[in-house]
Amino acid sequence: MQTARRPPRRRVNGVLFIDKPAGITSNGVLGALKRLYNADKAGHTGTLDPFATGLLPVALGEATKFSGHLIDADKTYLATMRLGITTTTGDPEGDVLAMRPVNADAARIVAAFAHFRGAIDQVPPMYSALKRDGKPLYEYARAGVTLDRAARRVMIHALELVSLEGAVAVFRVACSKGTYVRTLAEDIGEMLGCGAHLIALRRLRTGLFGIEEAVSLSKIEGLGIAERDALLRPIDALIGHLPRVDVDATQAARLRLGQRLAMHSLGLSTEGLYRIYDEESALTGLVQAIDGAIRPERIVAQESRA
């Protein structure tokens, strides 16, 4: 008996804001969306751990060329930590390392938070996707190997206690890219003298985008293909914060060939990144204005413009 042949992949271009559920990896979300859209290319803009939930922006097709702008963006999380218990992973998926009595009220926790606002140095956890000699750190950790890791400077823009019930504290944190909220919770626990680990984490914001814009995987699964496509945001959704410049057909063609233009030819005097649109108001791509020249950074394939 012949098996049904899979239809060819579609060239799907756009951005989705997903409310990631717990119990699935970020790559698992990508795989599900590629299947649901039958898309040939997809990428997310910042990993969430399997136990975490919340905003996961996903780029499809040509939009993946601009996903780095959200990877580098600040993030906001609602985190729940259990004081008095430390685990091997700093989250509920690890084994218990130690249990200690908790003697920390709201006032002590708020006082401890003051030491973690602003620029701080964090040592990345062993259970992370950072690589050493081409292998993720978590593979070493699972083999019982602990490696020295250099501390990295991150920025905690805001840190506030939301609630405290017994040994369970909920806090909101706004932070720079590269911040490990698991490590933040562990370090706060150590300052309080009792240890801690995260038991829940929800991403509320990435850059300019909030969780209120997100849709669930289950909702997308219940829609037809036309309705799914209607949820897609345009290719330039991830770079809408950058200034826009419109060019003529000749200038657009030169940029698509990788050629440079003079800044003054576009009326630009300020260096930086710009969104470029052609005469049909279609996105040509992203350019860098520097040293008097316009340099193509990311160019959208013509057949994929949106």
MOVEN-V789574 format. One record per helix or strand. SS is the DSSP state (alpha for helix, beta for strand). FROM is the first residue (numbers start at 1). TO is the last residue. Records with the same first field share a line. If there is no record, write none. Layout:
SS: FROM-TO ; FROM-TO
This chain:
beta: 10-10 ; 14-20 ; 39-39 ; 42-44 ; 53-60 ; 75-83 ; 85-87 ; 96-99 ; 118-123 ; 131-132 ; 135-136 ; 151-165 ; 168-175 ; 196-206 ; 209-210 ; 215-215 ; 233-233 ; 243-246 ; 261-262 ; 272-277 ; 283-290 ; 293-299
alpha: 26-37 ; 61-66 ; 68-71 ; 106-116 ; 137-142 ; 181-191 ; 211-213 ; 217-221 ; 225-230 ; 235-239 ; 249-256 ; 263-266 ; 302-304
